[in-house]
């Protein structure tokens, strides 16, 4: 007889009892309520299961999924997953397998080439977004005049500034309203690779079309179509990368999305300068050249393995094992990850049950564990627009002209911004998994606030003073240097990892739609804001938004570093009130005593308690042995 599924209300009140009955039957210890983890415990779902029971569970699993030939390998993998730090004492492992497990910690970047190829190739698609931002940035100096809607100079009108803002916002409107929301059904049917191919086509053809437009209406349509590709791509590629990467380096690899966005911004500024003196068609080349990064994405995506977690979601375990073998160094690691993912997804299924697209979207706000991930991803994505980076990425040429620069000077200053943005993104490859996502945000937001405020106040310096333009550019560059290793890479990395597998596509769609919708609002409103507030008021306004974003992150964004995607279920099972209360009543007073009052004797009580052993404990154990 099939097990009866409880209602959400029953789960929220009594899922401990519901899970305990099933766990007792299977030899599991009592499970943690994944909707209301008030004790902030994080549990390995395999911990505490007797070896006999574990091997029997694995054997049943192998028969069920048609992998009986791999039973012994799966059993060894389950033993390693059950107690990661104790792999040295597992007598079934040979020395080569133990050496590979040690290297996960001692040489964590020693991964198969196919893993790096997959992540880097698909992240190249982000360069389309960055290149388009800066292509339109430079083109803003020319196309409004050619199409009769100048937004600067004596002929500028409020109507024209709205038109320029709306056209520039076209990709973000298309993403937020169409592209992002197509991601879930397209992923369901075609998988991660299929959606990436679909999005690459929309990032290729409309971009070329934008170079041949004859009026602003046509340009707006091509940019809306580009937005469909951008939204589907931005909702899928970070998920794809996160699902393929080991936990220890997931942040560093998934942030390659931001690296390529920053590189695209830099290349766009290079293209702007390269075609600056070609005449009336300069803006067409500036917009049309953004198709270049989409070409390798269209060609190369089908040389990449499909996401193993997508295969598991479809019940295609043999295909998932094949993908994991391409993405891990040895078959034992693939077998370990396959069974561990299966065990955690089984835990998820108790809470989620079956659903469709509409119910999955509704459950983003109704299931407590999912709702907390929705809130956290909303905060980090909204903060990316609140911090003010896109007023520079979209309108730096306009801002520098307001500061008294000529067209060439404005493009050169914008080039400097793009270079700083790209170069300072590199440190996050290492720091995002060392210090964590939350720590990077909490450190960089105060720095972005004061640098943006300083840049705005420098507009007060008389324009004839040589320090006027130089100081404005200096503080904008400094602002970019703080943005790039923090709020730059974190939002897409974070949002790709916080949702359970059942809601990952629709959750990421929500997060990216949030980001790009507010990017559209910023693009539309900033030209008018600049005319109404002038640069001093506009920059000061965004400096204040940085402080607001800092407070939201402090209260509502949990840390996710070095946890497997499945272990994050326990992190987001902690109630929001519990997390916020801990930050205000314990973490904040500790920080004040430690760093303001300089008291070295104070200790911070940790929020999370780890029951059983999890993947991150392997790092501690192996490093201790190495020392």
PyMOL commands that set and color helices and strands:
alter all, ss='L'
color gray80, all
select helices_A, chain A and resi 8-26+51-65+68-82+84-89+95-106+113-123+125-139+143-146+158-202+205-210+216-244+247-254+256-274+282-303+308-313+317-327+331-352+357-366+368-386+389-402+407-423+428-434+437-460+467-498+501-556+568-571+576-596+615-626
alter helices_A, ss='H'
color red, helices_A
select strands_A, chain A and resi 41-43+609-611
alter strands_A, ss='S'
color yellow, strands_A
deselect
rebuild
show_as cartoon
